[in-house]
Amino acid sequence: MLLSIFLQAAAGAGFAKMGAGIGAGIAAIGAGLGIGKIGEGAMSAIARQPEAVGDVRSNMIVAAALVEGAAFFAIVVCLLILFF
């Protein structure tokens, strides 16, 4: 309820659209950096132990999917703020 009051107050001033755009951008940048760090760690682990490539790859895909899911959720929240 408090969030809706803040959103109604900010909608008249135009700050909600600016904040939604900035929030979506930060979410996308954060997801890109997070997936990059996951890939870096996976490549380092595969270089150290090439026989564990299957386990490392599957764990990397799961972790990247979790990061992407969180970023997608953040972008959807920003779009909801923008249009409602």
N, CA, C and O atoms as CSV, one atom per row, in Angstrom:
chain,resi,resn,atom,element,x,y,z
A,1,MET,N,N,0.826,-1.180,0.000
A,1,MET,CA,C,0.000,0.000,0.000
A,1,MET,C,C,0.877,1.252,0.000
A,1,MET,O,O,0.574,2.226,-0.689
A,2,LEU,N,N,1.936,1.225,0.755
A,2,LEU,CA,C,2.830,2.373,0.807
A,2,LEU,C,C,3.499,2.595,-0.540
A,2,LEU,O,O,3.716,3.735,-0.949
A,3,LEU,N,N,3.834,1.490,-1.240
A,3,LEU,CA,C,4.445,1.605,-2.551
A,3,LEU,C,C,3.499,2.269,-3.537
A,3,LEU,O,O,3.930,3.098,-4.339
A,4,SER,N,N,2.216,1.921,-3.494
A,4,SER,CA,C,1.266,2.535,-4.420
A,4,SER,C,C,1.108,4.024,-4.146
A,4,SER,O,O,0.902,4.804,-5.076
A,5,ILE,N,N,1.199,4.427,-2.889
A,5,ILE,CA,C,1.121,5.859,-2.563
A,5,ILE,C,C,2.334,6.585,-3.140
A,5,ILE,O,O,2.203,7.664,-3.716
A,6,PHE,N,N,3.518,5.984,-2.979
A,6,PHE,CA,C,4.722,6.595,-3.529
A,6,PHE,C,C,4.663,6.673,-5.052
A,6,PHE,O,O,5.077,7.669,-5.646
A,7,LEU,N,N,4.143,5.615,-5.683
A,7,LEU,CA,C,4.056,5.608,-7.139
A,7,LEU,C,C,3.072,6.654,-7.646
A,7,LEU,O,O,3.328,7.294,-8.666
A,8,GLN,N,N,1.955,6.837,-6.953
A,8,GLN,CA,C,0.993,7.850,-7.354
A,8,GLN,C,C,1.575,9.247,-7.188
A,8,GLN,O,O,1.321,10.127,-8.010
A,9,ALA,N,N,2.344,9.453,-6.146
A,9,ALA,CA,C,2.960,10.762,-5.929
A,9,ALA,C,C,4.029,11.039,-6.977
A,9,ALA,O,O,4.177,12.175,-7.427
A,10,ALA,N,N,4.767,10.022,-7.364
A,10,ALA,CA,C,5.845,10.215,-8.325
A,10,ALA,C,C,5.339,10.264,-9.757
A,10,ALA,O,O,6.012,10.825,-10.622
A,11,ALA,N,N,4.171,9.691,-10.033
A,11,ALA,CA,C,3.651,9.650,-11.399
A,11,ALA,C,C,3.328,11.048,-11.903
A,11,ALA,O,O,3.526,11.341,-13.082
A,12,GLY,N,N,2.842,11.899,-11.042
A,12,GLY,CA,C,2.516,13.249,-11.460
A,12,GLY,C,C,3.754,14.057,-11.783
A,12,GLY,O,O,3.696,14.939,-12.639
A,13,ALA,N,N,4.850,13.794,-11.142
A,13,ALA,CA,C,6.063,14.558,-11.355
A,13,ALA,C,C,6.906,14.013,-12.510
A,13,ALA,O,O,7.857,14.668,-12.937
A,14,GLY,N,N,6.579,12.854,-13.009
A,14,GLY,CA,C,7.341,12.278,-14.111
A,14,GLY,C,C,8.574,11.519,-13.693
A,14,GLY,O,O,9.325,11.043,-14.545
A,15,PHE,N,N,8.799,11.395,-12.400
A,15,PHE,CA,C,9.994,10.698,-11.928
A,15,PHE,C,C,9.853,9.181,-12.037
A,15,PHE,O,O,10.856,8.467,-12.059
A,16,ALA,N,N,8.622,8.688,-12.104
A,16,ALA,CA,C,8.425,7.240,-12.163
A,16,ALA,C,C,8.973,6.670,-13.464
A,16,ALA,O,O,9.583,5.601,-13.467
A,17,LYS,N,N,8.760,7.372,-14.560
A,17,LYS,CA,C,9.255,6.874,-15.847
A,17,LYS,C,C,10.783,6.918,-15.897
A,17,LYS,O,O,11.421,6.001,-16.413
A,18,MET,N,N,11.348,7.969,-15.368
A,18,MET,CA,C,12.792,8.061,-15.340
A,18,MET,C,C,13.379,6.977,-14.431
A,18,MET,O,O,14.372,6.339,-14.781
A,19,GLY,N,N,12.773,6.776,-13.287
A,19,GLY,CA,C,13.258,5.753,-12.366
A,19,GLY,C,C,13.110,4.353,-12.928
A,19,GLY,O,O,13.963,3.496,-12.699
A,20,ALA,N,N,12.021,4.115,-13.670
A,20,ALA,CA,C,11.825,2.798,-14.272
A,20,ALA,C,C,12.879,2.533,-15.333
A,20,ALA,O,O,13.388,1.416,-15.433
A,21,GLY,N,N,13.208,3.528,-16.116
A,21,GLY,CA,C,14.247,3.349,-17.129
A,21,GLY,C,C,15.610,3.110,-16.518
A,21,GLY,O,O,16.362,2.250,-16.977
A,22,ILE,N,N,15.929,3.865,-15.488
A,22,ILE,CA,C,17.217,3.681,-14.809
A,22,ILE,C,C,17.269,2.312,-14.138
A,22,ILE,O,O,18.294,1.632,-14.192
A,23,GLY,N,N,16.173,1.909,-13.509
A,23,GLY,CA,C,16.135,0.603,-12.843
A,23,GLY,C,C,16.282,-0.551,-13.815
A,23,GLY,O,O,16.980,-1.522,-13.521
A,24,ALA,N,N,15.631,-0.460,-14.982
A,24,ALA,CA,C,15.763,-1.517,-15.986
A,24,ALA,C,C,17.188,-1.582,-16.521
A,24,ALA,O,O,17.720,-2.665,-16.766
A,25,GLY,N,N,17.799,-0.422,-16.701
A,25,GLY,CA,C,19.185,-0.401,-17.170
A,25,GLY,C,C,20.148,-0.999,-16.165
A,25,GLY,O,O,21.051,-1.751,-16.532
A,26,ILE,N,N,19.959,-0.667,-14.907
A,26,ILE,CA,C,20.826,-1.219,-13.853
A,26,ILE,C,C,20.642,-2.729,-13.734
A,26,ILE,O,O,21.604,-3.464,-13.515
A,27,ALA,N,N,19.391,-3.190,-13.882
A,27,ALA,CA,C,19.137,-4.633,-13.818
A,27,ALA,C,C,19.824,-5.363,-14.970
A,27,ALA,O,O,20.391,-6.438,-14.772
A,28,ALA,N,N,19.776,-4.790,-16.168
A,28,ALA,CA,C,20.419,-5.421,-17.321
A,28,ALA,C,C,21.938,-5.426,-17.176
A,28,ALA,O,O,22.590,-6.423,-17.486
A,29,ILE,N,N,22.498,-4.321,-16.709
A,29,ILE,CA,C,23.953,-4.257,-16.513
A,29,ILE,C,C,24.397,-5.253,-15.440
A,29,ILE,O,O,25.405,-5.941,-15.601
A,30,GLY,N,N,23.641,-5.323,-14.354
A,30,GLY,CA,C,23.979,-6.259,-13.282
A,30,GLY,C,C,23.918,-7.705,-13.732
A,30,GLY,O,O,24.765,-8.517,-13.359
A,31,ALA,N,N,22.906,-8.026,-14.541
A,31,ALA,CA,C,22.803,-9.398,-15.044
A,31,ALA,C,C,23.962,-9.728,-15.979
A,31,ALA,O,O,24.505,-10.832,-15.933
A,32,GLY,N,N,24.337,-8.783,-16.816
A,32,GLY,CA,C,25.469,-9.011,-17.715
A,32,GLY,C,C,26.762,-9.238,-16.959
A,32,GLY,O,O,27.535,-10.138,-17.289
A,33,LEU,N,N,26.993,-8.424,-15.949
A,33,LEU,CA,C,28.202,-8.603,-15.132
A,33,LEU,C,C,28.171,-9.932,-14.379
A,33,LEU,O,O,29.188,-10.618,-14.284
A,34,GLY,N,N,27.007,-10.290,-13.848
A,34,GLY,CA,C,26.896,-11.546,-13.101
A,34,GLY,C,C,27.133,-12.761,-13.973
A,34,GLY,O,O,27.834,-13.687,-13.565
A,35,ILE,N,N,26.561,-12.773,-15.167
A,35,ILE,CA,C,26.754,-13.909,-16.070
A,35,ILE,C,C,28.200,-13.949,-16.562
A,35,ILE,O,O,28.754,-15.027,-16.776
A,36,GLY,N,N,28.805,-12.787,-16.739
A,36,GLY,CA,C,30.217,-12.758,-17.112
A,36,GLY,C,C,31.109,-13.356,-16.043
A,36,GLY,O,O,32.046,-14.092,-16.351
A,37,LYS,N,N,30.822,-13.042,-14.779
A,37,LYS,CA,C,31.603,-13.625,-13.676
A,37,LYS,C,C,31.372,-15.136,-13.583
A,37,LYS,O,O,32.296,-15.886,-13.268
A,38,ILE,N,N,30.155,-15.578,-13.854
A,38,ILE,CA,C,29.877,-17.020,-13.840
A,38,ILE,C,C,30.679,-17.716,-14.940
A,38,ILE,O,O,31.280,-18.765,-14.705
A,39,GLY,N,N,30.686,-17.129,-16.141
A,39,GLY,CA,C,31.450,-17.710,-17.244
A,39,GLY,C,C,32.940,-17.730,-16.967
A,39,GLY,O,O,33.631,-18.695,-17.293
A,40,GLU,N,N,33.436,-16.647,-16.358
A,40,GLU,CA,C,34.855,-16.586,-16.006
A,40,GLU,C,C,35.232,-17.687,-15.022
A,40,GLU,O,O,36.257,-18.350,-15.182
A,41,GLY,N,N,34.400,-17.874,-14.007
A,41,GLY,CA,C,34.679,-18.914,-13.022
A,41,GLY,C,C,34.595,-20.312,-13.616
A,41,GLY,O,O,35.374,-21.197,-13.260
A,42,ALA,N,N,33.638,-20.503,-14.528
A,42,ALA,CA,C,33.501,-21.821,-15.154
A,42,ALA,C,C,34.688,-22.136,-16.048
A,42,ALA,O,O,35.210,-23.251,-16.033
A,43,MET,N,N,35.108,-21.156,-16.823
A,43,MET,CA,C,36.265,-21.397,-17.693
A,43,MET,C,C,37.525,-21.664,-16.878
A,43,MET,O,O,38.346,-22.498,-17.259
A,44,SER,N,N,37.680,-20.969,-15.773
A,44,SER,CA,C,38.831,-21.200,-14.896
A,44,SER,C,C,38.779,-22.605,-14.291
A,44,SER,O,O,39.795,-23.294,-14.206
A,45,ALA,N,N,37.578,-23.016,-13.874
A,45,ALA,CA,C,37.439,-24.357,-13.289
A,45,ALA,C,C,37.677,-25.451,-14.323
A,45,ALA,O,O,38.279,-26.479,-14.014
A,46,ILE,N,N,37.206,-25.232,-15.552
A,46,ILE,CA,C,37.415,-26.227,-16.608
A,46,ILE,C,C,38.893,-26.305,-16.982
A,46,ILE,O,O,39.403,-27.384,-17.285
A,47,ALA,N,N,39.580,-25.163,-16.962
A,47,ALA,CA,C,41.011,-25.166,-17.283
A,47,ALA,C,C,41.808,-25.924,-16.230
A,47,ALA,O,O,42.808,-26.569,-16.548
A,48,ARG,N,N,41.363,-25.846,-14.962
A,48,ARG,CA,C,42.086,-26.541,-13.900
A,48,ARG,C,C,41.769,-28.030,-13.870
A,48,ARG,O,O,42.645,-28.848,-13.585
A,49,GLN,N,N,40.507,-28.389,-14.165
A,49,GLN,CA,C,40.094,-29.790,-14.146
A,49,GLN,C,C,39.261,-30.103,-15.388
A,49,GLN,O,O,38.032,-30.056,-15.331
A,50,PRO,N,N,39.900,-30.418,-16.492
A,50,PRO,CA,C,39.152,-30.664,-17.733
A,50,PRO,C,C,38.200,-31.863,-17.652
A,50,PRO,O,O,37.228,-31.930,-18.404
A,51,GLU,N,N,38.467,-32.793,-16.761
A,51,GLU,CA,C,37.589,-33.973,-16.665
A,51,GLU,C,C,36.250,-33.669,-16.010
A,51,GLU,O,O,35.331,-34.485,-16.090
A,52,ALA,N,N,36.118,-32.518,-15.367
A,52,ALA,CA,C,34.862,-32.153,-14.698
A,52,ALA,C,C,34.036,-31.182,-15.533
A,52,ALA,O,O,33.227,-30.428,-14.993
A,53,VAL,N,N,34.238,-31.198,-16.849
A,53,VAL,CA,C,33.579,-30.216,-17.703
A,53,VAL,C,C,32.057,-30.349,-17.674
A,53,VAL,O,O,31.357,-29.339,-17.743
A,54,GLY,N,N,31.535,-31.556,-17.574
A,54,GLY,CA,C,30.077,-31.753,-17.560
A,54,GLY,C,C,29.416,-31.162,-16.330
A,54,GLY,O,O,28.393,-30.484,-16.423
A,55,ASP,N,N,30.010,-31.425,-15.176
A,55,ASP,CA,C,29.450,-30.896,-13.931
A,55,ASP,C,C,29.547,-29.381,-13.874
A,55,ASP,O,O,28.608,-28.708,-13.450
A,56,VAL,N,N,30.672,-28.853,-14.297
A,56,VAL,CA,C,30.865,-27.398,-14.261
A,56,VAL,C,C,29.886,-26.722,-15.211
A,56,VAL,O,O,29.295,-25.699,-14.868
A,57,ARG,N,N,29.711,-27.287,-16.401
A,57,ARG,CA,C,28.815,-26.689,-17.387
A,57,ARG,C,C,27.376,-26.687,-16.894
A,57,ARG,O,O,26.673,-25.690,-17.054
A,58,SER,N,N,26.932,-27.777,-16.302
A,58,SER,CA,C,25.544,-27.825,-15.832
A,58,SER,C,C,25.319,-26.855,-14.674
A,58,SER,O,O,24.276,-26.204,-14.602
A,59,ASN,N,N,26.288,-26.757,-13.771
A,59,ASN,CA,C,26.158,-25.793,-12.675
A,59,ASN,C,C,26.205,-24.356,-13.181
A,59,ASN,O,O,25.524,-23.482,-12.644
A,60,MET,N,N,27.009,-24.110,-14.213
A,60,MET,CA,C,27.088,-22.775,-14.787
A,60,MET,C,C,25.760,-22.389,-15.430
A,60,MET,O,O,25.323,-21.246,-15.298
A,61,ILE,N,N,25.126,-23.303,-16.108
A,61,ILE,CA,C,23.849,-23.007,-16.762
A,61,ILE,C,C,22.775,-22.724,-15.727
A,61,ILE,O,O,21.968,-21.812,-15.913
A,62,VAL,N,N,22.746,-23.479,-14.647
A,62,VAL,CA,C,21.759,-23.245,-13.590
A,62,VAL,C,C,21.977,-21.879,-12.939
A,62,VAL,O,O,21.020,-21.140,-12.706
A,63,ALA,N,N,23.217,-21.550,-12.651
A,63,ALA,CA,C,23.513,-20.260,-12.019
A,63,ALA,C,C,23.183,-19.105,-12.958
A,63,ALA,O,O,22.638,-18.093,-12.516
A,64,ALA,N,N,23.502,-19.235,-14.240
A,64,ALA,CA,C,23.184,-18.180,-15.200
A,64,ALA,C,C,21.672,-18.011,-15.351
A,64,ALA,O,O,21.185,-16.893,-15.516
A,65,ALA,N,N,20.942,-19.103,-15.297
A,65,ALA,CA,C,19.480,-19.012,-15.386
A,65,ALA,C,C,18.902,-18.299,-14.167
A,65,ALA,O,O,17.947,-17.533,-14.295
A,66,LEU,N,N,19.464,-18.540,-13.000
A,66,LEU,CA,C,18.988,-17.844,-11.800
A,66,LEU,C,C,19.275,-16.347,-11.875
A,66,LEU,O,O,18.434,-15.535,-11.490
A,67,VAL,N,N,20.449,-15.978,-12.365
A,67,VAL,CA,C,20.787,-14.558,-12.504
A,67,VAL,C,C,19.871,-13.907,-13.530
A,67,VAL,O,O,19.376,-12.802,-13.308
A,68,GLU,N,N,19.642,-14.581,-14.649
A,68,GLU,CA,C,18.768,-14.031,-15.673
A,68,GLU,C,C,17.330,-13.920,-15.186
A,68,GLU,O,O,16.633,-12.967,-15.532
A,69,GLY,N,N,16.887,-14.869,-14.398
A,69,GLY,CA,C,15.536,-14.796,-13.845
A,69,GLY,C,C,15.359,-13.613,-12.914
A,69,GLY,O,O,14.330,-12.939,-12.944
A,70,ALA,N,N,16.362,-13.361,-12.088
A,70,ALA,CA,C,16.290,-12.206,-11.189
A,70,ALA,C,C,16.302,-10.903,-11.975
A,70,ALA,O,O,15.580,-9.969,-11.629
A,71,ALA,N,N,17.109,-10.825,-13.026
A,71,ALA,CA,C,17.153,-9.617,-13.854
A,71,ALA,C,C,15.832,-9.422,-14.597
A,71,ALA,O,O,15.339,-8.299,-14.710
A,72,PHE,N,N,15.266,-10.506,-15.097
A,72,PHE,CA,C,13.975,-10.417,-15.788
A,72,PHE,C,C,12.890,-9.936,-14.837
A,72,PHE,O,O,12.045,-9.125,-15.215
A,73,PHE,N,N,12.909,-10.427,-13.615
A,73,PHE,CA,C,11.936,-9.983,-12.616
A,73,PHE,C,C,12.092,-8.489,-12.345
A,73,PHE,O,O,11.096,-7.773,-12.233
A,74,ALA,N,N,13.325,-8.015,-12.239
A,74,ALA,CA,C,13.568,-6.592,-11.990
A,74,ALA,C,C,13.086,-5.746,-13.162
A,74,ALA,O,O,12.510,-4.679,-12.952
A,75,ILE,N,N,13.307,-6.193,-14.366
A,75,ILE,CA,C,12.862,-5.440,-15.539
A,75,ILE,C,C,11.347,-5.426,-15.632
A,75,ILE,O,O,10.769,-4.410,-16.018
A,76,VAL,N,N,10.688,-6.528,-15.289
A,76,VAL,CA,C,9.220,-6.561,-15.294
A,76,VAL,C,C,8.657,-5.599,-14.253
A,76,VAL,O,O,7.672,-4.909,-14.514
A,77,VAL,N,N,9.273,-5.552,-13.085
A,77,VAL,CA,C,8.821,-4.599,-12.060
A,77,VAL,C,C,8.979,-3.171,-12.560
A,77,VAL,O,O,8.096,-2.341,-12.346
A,78,CYS,N,N,10.083,-2.878,-13.216
A,78,CYS,CA,C,10.286,-1.540,-13.769
A,78,CYS,C,C,9.250,-1.207,-14.826
A,78,CYS,O,O,8.754,-0.082,-14.873
A,79,LEU,N,N,8.914,-2.173,-15.678
A,79,LEU,CA,C,7.891,-1.935,-16.685
A,79,LEU,C,C,6.511,-1.750,-16.049
A,79,LEU,O,O,5.713,-0.947,-16.533
A,80,LEU,N,N,6.225,-2.478,-14.980
A,80,LEU,CA,C,4.954,-2.275,-14.290
A,80,LEU,C,C,4.868,-0.877,-13.703
A,80,LEU,O,O,3.815,-0.241,-13.745
A,81,ILE,N,N,5.971,-0.404,-13.159
A,81,ILE,CA,C,5.988,0.965,-12.640
A,81,ILE,C,C,5.777,1.969,-13.764
A,81,ILE,O,O,5.112,2.990,-13.590
A,82,LEU,N,N,6.355,1.663,-14.915
A,82,LEU,CA,C,6.264,2.585,-16.042
A,82,LEU,C,C,4.842,2.678,-16.582
A,82,LEU,O,O,4.390,3.771,-16.923
A,83,PHE,N,N,4.135,1.569,-16.666
A,83,PHE,CA,C,2.819,1.573,-17.314
A,83,PHE,C,C,1.636,1.641,-16.360
A,83,PHE,O,O,0.507,1.834,-16.811
A,84,PHE,N,N,1.855,1.492,-15.065
A,84,PHE,CA,C,0.712,1.549,-14.137
A,84,PHE,C,C,0.858,2.647,-13.144
A,84,PHE,O,O,-0.014,2.831,-12.295
